[in-house]
Amino acid sequence: MGPLREVPVGAFVAELRGRGHRLPVDGHIETTFRCNLACVHCYVNKPAQDPAERERELSTERLLALVDEVAAAGCLNLLLTGGEVLCREDFPTIYLRAFRAGLQVHVFTNGTMVTDRVADLLAEHPPAEVEITLYGGTRETYERVTRVAGSFDRCIAGIEKLLARGIRVGLKTQLVTWNVHEHETMRAIAERYGVPFREDGLLNARVDCGANRNPELQVDAERLLAIDLRDPRRLAALQQSWEDVRAAAADPAPPGDHVFSCGAGEAGFNVDPHGQLQLCQLARGNAFDLHTGTFADGWETHFPKLRARTWQSNDTCRRCPMLSACANCPGAAENALGDLEGAVAHFCELTHRRTFAGLGTLTGHVADGGCCFGRPGASPGASAATGCGGCGHGSTEELPIRLTVRRRDTPPA
């Protein structure tokens, strides 16, 4: 037998999907919605000591069994996240179970609860990466976003505890109007520590029935595009998307029948703190209850039914040459609008602006995305989804308009 061939996980997943195979190689487990911070933009958080929320969470025993189940099903990468994952006192027990199951464990945290005990545990049993979120590049901005005094210094201390022990760390940020002016400052912090940095500028609707967030937090599409164009990594991804869009516009392929074209439910999954198995962190509707069944039950019987959903009404998105590059997706639409075929206005606008930045023009479309909302030349709006759209209780006054209300029956010329 010849030597084994090393294959990147992404290539492995693409090969599996190309052959029509389903394997849950990339999983997320949200262990809690509780958090010790109170970030203004967060799409889900509950107070750290919330007794009702604590009672709803999966027990330690069920979480340990779940880790065993996903490992047996073929999971390779497992993300442990929250809320703030370290709010759970049993984090070391859960983490060690995943580590000893042979999984590549990733941990998302805000870093403020990283104690010497936690850092020592991770040093002895190294994760694939601990990714920490920065909410600002200065104490003033960071704590304006988190609304907790002293949190900036605790975050920096957590980063340094991990790095001092040789643990692989990554930094990221959620860009909002309150911190976008410190984007480069946050990147500089990552460079100073010699760790990777990434940013996300799109806000998603809340999923936890929390109070509506301030709709003015969403950074406008033009500013996000400017950030994209200054980042070599993101620019390279955009350049590839421009080629894909150019090819799709020049030689349109027959539109796909299925709403989901991503890896949700085929290569990835999400489990929320209440034991609901979901296609991804955004597509939370029609979940499978892990209190009454195993992971294998949900993966093998429930998910294929969800993935079989075909387009019913939205021919505009289905035939759009930008579909493969779109910032909108069925999960984001369901989360914000309660409609898998909907389109979040700001996401659509950003996709158009990104495309026009590279192609200059695209027949049948305008740069601000107004074309796809039945209002040529008019912006579809930049307001973010603000309610808990994932459960249908969002504020209808502040939610983006639904594309399906203003659909076009024919594709762009």
N, C-alpha and C positions, 0 to 999 in steps of 0.2 A: 504494500500500500504506500502511495506517495505521501509527501508532506501535506499537512493540512493547509488549506488556503485561508488566509485572514481576509475577512470581509467586514467593512464598516457596517454598523447596525443599520444605518439608513439605506445602504445598498441592499442589505439582506432583506429588509422589509419590502423594498421596492420589488425585489425578485420574487418574494412570496406573493405579493399582490398581483404581480404580472402573471403568475401561474394560477391565480384564483384561490390561493390558500389564505386562511385566516389564522393568525397566531397572536395572542395578546402580549407582544414583546415589550410594550411601553405603557406602564400603568401609573396612575396617580391615586394616592389615598390621602384624602383630606381627613386628618385625625380629629380635628376640632374646628369650629367656627369662632371659638373664643380667641381674644387677643388682648394683650396688655397695653396696646396702643389704641387710638381712636381716630385713625386717619380719615380725613375728610372725603377722600375719593374711593375708599375701599368698597369693593363690590360685595363683600360679606365680612362682617365681624360682630362679635358679641362680647360683652364685658368678660374679662378674664375669670371672674368669680361667679358668673351667672349660674345659679344652681339649677334652673330649669333646663338650660342648654346642656349643662354637664350631664343631667339625667338622661337626655335624649341621645347622647353619644354612644357609639358602639362600645361595649365592654372590652376590657383588656383581652379577655379570653376569646371573644369573637374576632377581634383584630388579629390576634396571633393565628387563629385558625384561617383567617382570610389570607394572611401572608403565605401560609402553607399552600392554600388552594391556588393562588395566582402563580406561585412558583411551580407547582405541579402542572399547571396549564401551559407553561412555556414562557412566562414573563422573564425578561432579561433585565430591563431597567425599571426601577421602582422609585417614584418620587413620593416622599413623605412631606406633607405640607399642611397648611391651615387655611384660615386663621393663623395663629402663631402656634406652630407645632410643639414648641417647648412649654406651652401652657399645660400640656398633659404630663402629669407626674410619671406616667408609665412610658414616656418616650424612650428611655434607655432599653427597656424590655422589648418594646416593639422594634426598635432599630436593630437590636442584636439578633432578633429572630430573622429579620430580612437579610441582614449581613450574613448570618450563618447558613441561610438558605441558598447562598451563592448569587444573590441578586446584586446588580450594580445599584447601590442606593444613593439617591440624590436627596438633599434636604434643603427646603426653602424656609428661611427664617428672617425675622427683622434684626437679628443679632443682639438685641438688647437683653436677652435672657441666657446668653451663652456664659455659663459659669465655668470655673476651673474643672469641676466634675464632668460637665458635658464635653468640654474640650479634651480632657484626658481620655474619655470614652472614645471619642472620634479619632484621636491620635492612635489609640491602641487597635481600633477596628476602623480603618480609614474608609470614608465614603467616596463615591466617585467625585462628588463635589458638594460643597455647602454654598448655596447662593443666597446672598444677603441683599436686601433692598435698601437703597439710600433714598431718602425723601427730600433731600436738599444737600447742597454743598457747604452750607454754613449752619451753625446752631440755630440761628433765628428762623431761617426758612424751614429747616427740617422739623423743628418743633411747632411751627405754625401748621404744618401739614399733619403731624402726628397728634397734636394737641395734648402732649404729655411732656412736662418739664423734665429735663435731665436725660431724655431719651437719646439725644444725639451723642452725648459722651458715652453712654452705655453701648450704643451701636459700635462706635469706634473701638471701644475696649473689647467688644466681642470679636470684631474682625482681627484685632491684634492678638488675642488669645489663640485663635485658630491658626493664624499664620506663624506664630511663634512655635507651634507644634508641628509645622510642616503639612498642615491639612490644606487640600486644594480648595481655594475660595474663588468665587466669582461675585461681582457686584452688578447690580442692575438698578433701574429706577423706573417708576411710573411718572411720566411727564404730565404735569397739569399746569394750568396758568399760573399757579402760585410758585412753582419751582423751575419752570422751563428756562428762566433767565440764568439759572445756575447749572444748566446742562453740562457745559464745558468744565465747570468747577468739579462736578461729580466725576466726570471722566478723568480729570486730573488726579483726583483722590485714588481712583483705580490704578492709574499709571504709577503713582507714587508707591503703591503697594505691590506693583508688578502683577496685577491680576486682570482678567478679562472684564469687560464692561459692556452692557447692552441696555437699551432703553425701549420703552413701549409708550406710544403717544395716544393710544385709543382706549377710551374708557368704556367698560361694559356695564350693563344694567345690574343693579343689585339682585342677589338671588335669595336673600334671607328675610324678606319682608321688613327691611330696615327703613328708616326715614329717607325720603328723597334727598339725594345729594344736590349740591349747588350746580346747576347746568352750566354755569360759566367756567367750570373747571376744565372743560375740554379745550385743548389747544387747537387753534384753527388749522385747517388742512394745509394752507400755504406755508405756515411756519414749520409744520412737521415735514413737508417736502424739502424745505431748505436744510433741515437737520439730516434728512436722508442723503441729500446730495453731497454733504460734507464728510460723510462717513464712508471710507473706502469699502468696508464690508457690505454695508447696505446698498451702496451704489452698484457694486458688482451684482448683487441680487436683482436690483432694478434693471440693470442692463440685460440680464437674462430674460426677465419678464417682458421687456420691450421686444426682444426677438420673438418670444412666444406669441405676443399679441399681434405683431406684424404678420407672422405666419398665419395665424388664425383669421385675421382680417382678409388676407390675400387669397386664402384657400379654405373657406369655412367647411369644417367637418360637420356631419349630421349631429345635431344637438343630442347630448346624453339624456337618457330617460330618467335616471335616478338623481334625486336631490343631493344625496351625499356622494361626493367624489373624493373625499379625504380619507385618512386612515382611521377615523373614529369608528370604533366597533369592529374594525378589521385588524388593526395592529395596536390600537390604544383603547384605554378605558379610564373611567374616573369613578371613585367611590367616595360619597360624601360622608360627613361624620355621623349621619343618621342611618347609615347602612343601605343607601340607595346606589345601586350600580347604574352608571350613566355612560352614554357614548363618549362624552368628553366633559370638560369643566364648564362649557357653555350650554351644550345640548342636554339639559337636565330633565326634559319632559319624558314621560313614559318610561320611568326608571324601573329597574327590577329590584325587589326588596330582598336583601340578603339576610333578613331575619327569618324568612320562610323558605329560602333555597340557597344553594351553593353558588360560588362564582361560576363553576362549569355550567350550571343550569342557565344562568343568565347569559353567559357568553355563547353557548351552543344553541339555545332555543329562542331567547328573547331578542338579542341583538340582530340576528339575520332578518327578523320581521321589520325592525326599525330601518335597517339599511335598504330594505326593499321599497321604501317610499319613493314614488315617482312624482315628477312635476305634475301639478294639477291646474295651475292658473297663471303662473308667472313666466310667460314666454320671453319677456324682455331680458331677464337675467339668464335664462336657460340658453339663449342664442347669442349672448354678448361675447364679443371676441376678447374681452378683458376678464372673462370669468375665472380663468386659471390664475390670474394675478390679483384677484379682487380681495380687498380687505374685509369685505362682508363674507359671511359663511352661514350655513343653515343654523349652526349653534348660536352664533351671535344674533341672528334674526329671531330665533325662537326665544332667546333670553330677553331681548329687548322688546319684541313685539308679540310674542306668543304665536308666531307664524314662521314655520321653517322656510317658507318661500318669500318672506318679506325681505326688505333691504333697509338697513340702518343708513339714514341719509348721509351722515358725516363719513361713514366708511366708504360709501359709493363716491362721494365727492373726492376723497383722498385718492381713490383708485384712478379716477379720471385725471386728476392733477399729476399724479405720478406718471401716468401713461403719456400725457401730452408733453411732459418735461423731456421725454426721450424721443417721441415720434413727431412732435410738433403739431400734428393734427391726426384725426381719425374720422373717417367718413361716417356721418350720421351721429356724431357725438360732439359735445362742447366741453371745454376744460373744467367747468365747475360741476358737471354731472347733471345739470338741469334737464338735459336731453332725455334722460332715463326716468324723469319724474313728470313728463308731460308738460314741462314748462321751459322750452328752449331758451337758453340764455339766462335763466334764473337759477340762482343757487338753491340746491335742495335743503340748505340749512346746515348749521354746524353744531346744533345742540346735541348733547350726549343723552343716551337713555338714562333716566334718572330714578325710576321706581324699582321695584323688585319684579321686573318684567318676566323673570323666569317662572314665577308662580302666578302671573296674571293680575297682580295687584298694583301695577305701576300707575303713576299719575298720567292719565291720558292727555292732560294739557301739555306735558313736557316731553312725552315720547316722540321720537321722530315719526314722520308720516310713513305709511305703508306703501311700498311700491305697488302691491297688488291692487290698490285702490285706483291707481292711475296707470294701469298696464297698457302696453301696446300689443296689438295682435299680430304685428309683423315685425321681423327683425330689422335692425338699422339698415339703411340702404348702403 
